[in-house]
Amino acid sequence: LAINQTKQSLQGGNGVTSEIRIAMWKAALQGWREHPIAGVGVGGIPSVLEKTDVTTPAVDMKTVRMIHSTYVEVLVETGAIGLAMFLGFTALLFRDVLRGLKGQPLLVASFGALVVWFVAAAFDGYQQSGGFLTVGAILIPLALANDRQATRQNAAQA
């Protein structure tokens, strides 16, 4: 589901092309520059885009409610502090899952799906998409549960 939606989005299937995304990101980053440490606040993207001078012929930025990048949205809304926390969580998640990959096919599969999910987050705003959030809500615990199981198995074998 997430792969198909991302592929469709990147190809412009839902009216949001790469050109429009780049314009959205530029406009949002203008707002972040005014509030770099703590951001503009969760849900603050529309107010940032209402004040932007970035334009694109395809979209009126004042009507945009989502900027199609989870990472840019986290940065703009929660600032450097929030992005650091988000990336820190992501790094710890990947570290924990990578520890148990050896010889665990289900963990390898869930890790691969997590990688796809986090890469796709660069091109879509998960905060606004229940489908994407549901996939993440399933994959993250699955990967962590498989990691815990692999850790227990490795400890028992030692």
PEWOJO-V943336 format. One record per pair of residues at least 4 apart in sequence whose ideal C-beta (glycine too) atoms are under 8 Angstrom apart, sorted by the first residue. I is the first residue (numbers start at 1). J is the second residue. D is the distance in Angstrom with one decimal. If there is no record, write none. Layout:
I | J | D
I | J | D
//
This chain:
1 | 5 | 6.3
1 | 131 | 5.6
1 | 135 | 6.4
2 | 6 | 6.1
2 | 116 | 7.0
2 | 117 | 6.1
2 | 120 | 5.6
2 | 131 | 7.0
2 | 132 | 5.5
2 | 135 | 4.9
3 | 7 | 6.1
3 | 116 | 6.3
3 | 120 | 7.0
4 | 8 | 6.2
5 | 9 | 6.2
5 | 124 | 7.1
5 | 129 | 7.6
5 | 131 | 6.7
5 | 132 | 7.2
6 | 10 | 6.3
6 | 120 | 4.3
6 | 123 | 5.8
6 | 124 | 5.8
7 | 11 | 6.3
8 | 13 | 3.6
8 | 14 | 6.1
9 | 13 | 6.7
9 | 14 | 5.8
9 | 16 | 5.7
9 | 68 | 7.0
9 | 123 | 6.5
9 | 124 | 5.9
10 | 18 | 6.8
10 | 123 | 6.1
12 | 16 | 6.8
12 | 17 | 4.1
12 | 18 | 7.8
15 | 20 | 8.0
16 | 20 | 5.3
16 | 21 | 6.3
16 | 68 | 5.9
17 | 21 | 7.0
17 | 58 | 7.1
18 | 22 | 6.3
19 | 23 | 6.6
19 | 56 | 6.5
19 | 58 | 7.0
20 | 24 | 6.3
20 | 56 | 5.8
20 | 58 | 5.4
20 | 59 | 5.3
21 | 25 | 6.3
21 | 67 | 7.7
21 | 68 | 4.9
21 | 69 | 7.1
21 | 123 | 6.9
22 | 26 | 6.4
23 | 27 | 6.3
23 | 54 | 5.5
23 | 55 | 7.3
23 | 56 | 4.0
23 | 59 | 7.2
23 | 61 | 7.1
24 | 28 | 6.2
24 | 49 | 7.6
24 | 59 | 7.8
24 | 61 | 7.3
24 | 64 | 6.0
24 | 67 | 4.1
24 | 68 | 6.0
24 | 69 | 7.8
25 | 29 | 6.2
25 | 67 | 6.2
25 | 68 | 8.0
25 | 69 | 5.9
25 | 72 | 5.1
26 | 30 | 6.9
26 | 54 | 4.9
27 | 31 | 7.4
27 | 48 | 7.1
27 | 49 | 5.4
27 | 52 | 3.9
27 | 54 | 3.9
27 | 61 | 5.2
27 | 64 | 7.8
27 | 67 | 7.6
28 | 32 | 6.6
28 | 45 | 6.2
28 | 48 | 5.9
28 | 49 | 6.9
28 | 67 | 4.8
28 | 72 | 5.6
28 | 73 | 7.2
28 | 76 | 4.6
29 | 33 | 6.6
29 | 72 | 6.9
29 | 75 | 7.9
29 | 76 | 6.9
30 | 34 | 7.5
30 | 48 | 7.2
30 | 52 | 5.6
30 | 53 | 7.6
30 | 54 | 6.7
31 | 35 | 7.0
31 | 40 | 5.3
31 | 44 | 7.4
31 | 45 | 7.8
31 | 47 | 7.9
31 | 48 | 3.0
31 | 49 | 7.6
31 | 51 | 7.3
31 | 52 | 7.3
31 | 76 | 5.6
32 | 36 | 6.1
32 | 39 | 6.7
32 | 40 | 7.3
32 | 48 | 7.9
32 | 75 | 5.8
32 | 76 | 4.4
32 | 79 | 7.3
34 | 40 | 7.6
35 | 39 | 5.5
35 | 40 | 5.1
35 | 79 | 6.1
36 | 79 | 6.0
36 | 80 | 5.8
37 | 79 | 5.0
37 | 80 | 5.7
37 | 81 | 6.2
38 | 78 | 7.2
38 | 79 | 4.3
38 | 81 | 6.0
38 | 82 | 7.7
39 | 44 | 7.1
39 | 75 | 7.1
39 | 76 | 5.9
39 | 77 | 4.9
39 | 78 | 4.4
39 | 79 | 3.4
39 | 81 | 7.8
39 | 82 | 5.9
40 | 44 | 3.5
40 | 45 | 7.5
40 | 47 | 6.9
40 | 48 | 5.5
40 | 76 | 6.0
40 | 77 | 6.0
41 | 77 | 6.3
42 | 77 | 5.1
42 | 78 | 6.8
43 | 77 | 7.1
44 | 48 | 6.1
44 | 76 | 7.3
44 | 77 | 5.5
45 | 49 | 6.2
45 | 64 | 7.7
45 | 65 | 7.0
45 | 66 | 7.0
45 | 67 | 5.9
45 | 73 | 6.3
45 | 76 | 6.3
45 | 77 | 6.5
46 | 50 | 6.4
46 | 64 | 7.4
46 | 65 | 5.4
47 | 51 | 7.2
48 | 52 | 6.8
48 | 76 | 6.4
49 | 61 | 4.8
49 | 62 | 6.4
49 | 64 | 5.0
49 | 67 | 7.7
50 | 61 | 7.9
50 | 62 | 5.1
52 | 61 | 5.2
54 | 61 | 6.0
55 | 61 | 6.7
56 | 61 | 7.3
59 | 63 | 7.2
59 | 64 | 6.3
60 | 64 | 7.7
65 | 128 | 7.4
66 | 73 | 7.6
66 | 125 | 4.5
66 | 127 | 7.7
66 | 128 | 4.5
67 | 72 | 5.8
67 | 73 | 5.6
67 | 76 | 7.5
67 | 125 | 6.1
68 | 123 | 6.3
68 | 124 | 5.5
68 | 125 | 5.5
69 | 73 | 6.1
69 | 121 | 7.5
69 | 122 | 5.8
69 | 123 | 6.4
69 | 124 | 7.3
69 | 125 | 6.5
70 | 74 | 6.2
70 | 121 | 3.8
70 | 122 | 7.2
70 | 124 | 7.0
70 | 125 | 5.7
70 | 126 | 4.7
70 | 127 | 6.9
71 | 75 | 6.4
71 | 83 | 7.3
71 | 86 | 7.8
71 | 121 | 6.4
71 | 122 | 5.8
72 | 76 | 6.1
73 | 77 | 5.9
73 | 125 | 5.2
73 | 127 | 6.2
74 | 78 | 5.6
74 | 82 | 5.7
74 | 83 | 5.3
74 | 86 | 5.0
75 | 79 | 7.0
75 | 80 | 7.3
75 | 82 | 7.3
75 | 83 | 4.5
77 | 82 | 6.9
78 | 82 | 2.2
78 | 83 | 6.6
78 | 85 | 7.7
78 | 86 | 7.6
79 | 83 | 7.1
80 | 84 | 6.1
81 | 85 | 6.6
82 | 86 | 6.2
83 | 87 | 6.0
84 | 88 | 6.0
85 | 89 | 6.4
86 | 90 | 6.4
87 | 91 | 6.2
88 | 92 | 6.4
89 | 93 | 6.2
90 | 94 | 6.4
90 | 118 | 6.5
91 | 95 | 6.2
92 | 96 | 6.2
93 | 97 | 6.3
93 | 114 | 7.5
93 | 140 | 6.6
93 | 143 | 7.3
93 | 144 | 7.3
94 | 98 | 5.9
94 | 114 | 7.5
95 | 99 | 6.8
96 | 100 | 7.7
96 | 144 | 6.5
96 | 147 | 5.2
97 | 101 | 7.1
97 | 107 | 6.8
97 | 110 | 7.5
97 | 111 | 5.1
97 | 114 | 6.8
97 | 143 | 4.7
97 | 144 | 6.9
97 | 146 | 7.6
97 | 147 | 5.0
98 | 111 | 7.2
99 | 147 | 6.4
99 | 150 | 7.8
99 | 151 | 6.9
100 | 104 | 5.8
100 | 107 | 5.5
100 | 146 | 6.7
100 | 147 | 4.1
100 | 148 | 7.8
100 | 149 | 7.7
100 | 150 | 3.1
100 | 151 | 5.5
100 | 154 | 7.3
101 | 107 | 5.7
101 | 108 | 5.8
101 | 111 | 6.2
101 | 150 | 7.6
102 | 150 | 7.7
102 | 154 | 7.9
103 | 150 | 7.8
104 | 108 | 6.3
104 | 146 | 6.2
104 | 149 | 7.8
104 | 150 | 4.6
105 | 109 | 6.4
106 | 110 | 6.3
106 | 146 | 5.4
107 | 111 | 6.0
107 | 143 | 6.8
107 | 146 | 3.9
107 | 147 | 6.3
107 | 150 | 5.7
108 | 112 | 6.4
109 | 113 | 6.5
110 | 114 | 6.4
110 | 139 | 6.1
110 | 142 | 4.8
110 | 143 | 4.2
110 | 146 | 5.6
111 | 115 | 6.6
111 | 143 | 6.0
112 | 116 | 6.6
113 | 117 | 6.3
113 | 135 | 8.0
113 | 139 | 5.2
113 | 143 | 8.0
114 | 118 | 6.3
114 | 139 | 5.3
114 | 140 | 7.0
114 | 143 | 5.4
115 | 119 | 6.2
116 | 120 | 6.1
117 | 121 | 6.7
117 | 132 | 7.7
117 | 135 | 6.1
117 | 136 | 5.6
117 | 139 | 5.8
120 | 124 | 6.1
120 | 132 | 7.5
121 | 126 | 5.7
121 | 132 | 7.8
124 | 129 | 6.5
124 | 132 | 6.5
125 | 129 | 6.7
126 | 132 | 4.3
126 | 133 | 5.6
126 | 136 | 6.7
127 | 133 | 7.7
129 | 133 | 6.4
130 | 134 | 6.1
131 | 135 | 6.7
132 | 136 | 6.5
133 | 137 | 6.0
134 | 138 | 6.5
135 | 139 | 6.0
136 | 140 | 5.8
137 | 141 | 7.4
138 | 142 | 6.0
139 | 143 | 6.0
140 | 144 | 6.4
141 | 145 | 5.8
142 | 146 | 6.3
143 | 147 | 6.3
144 | 148 | 6.4
145 | 149 | 6.4
146 | 150 | 6.2
147 | 151 | 6.3
148 | 152 | 6.5
149 | 153 | 6.4
150 | 154 | 6.2
151 | 155 | 6.3
152 | 156 | 6.3
153 | 157 | 6.4
154 | 158 | 6.6
//
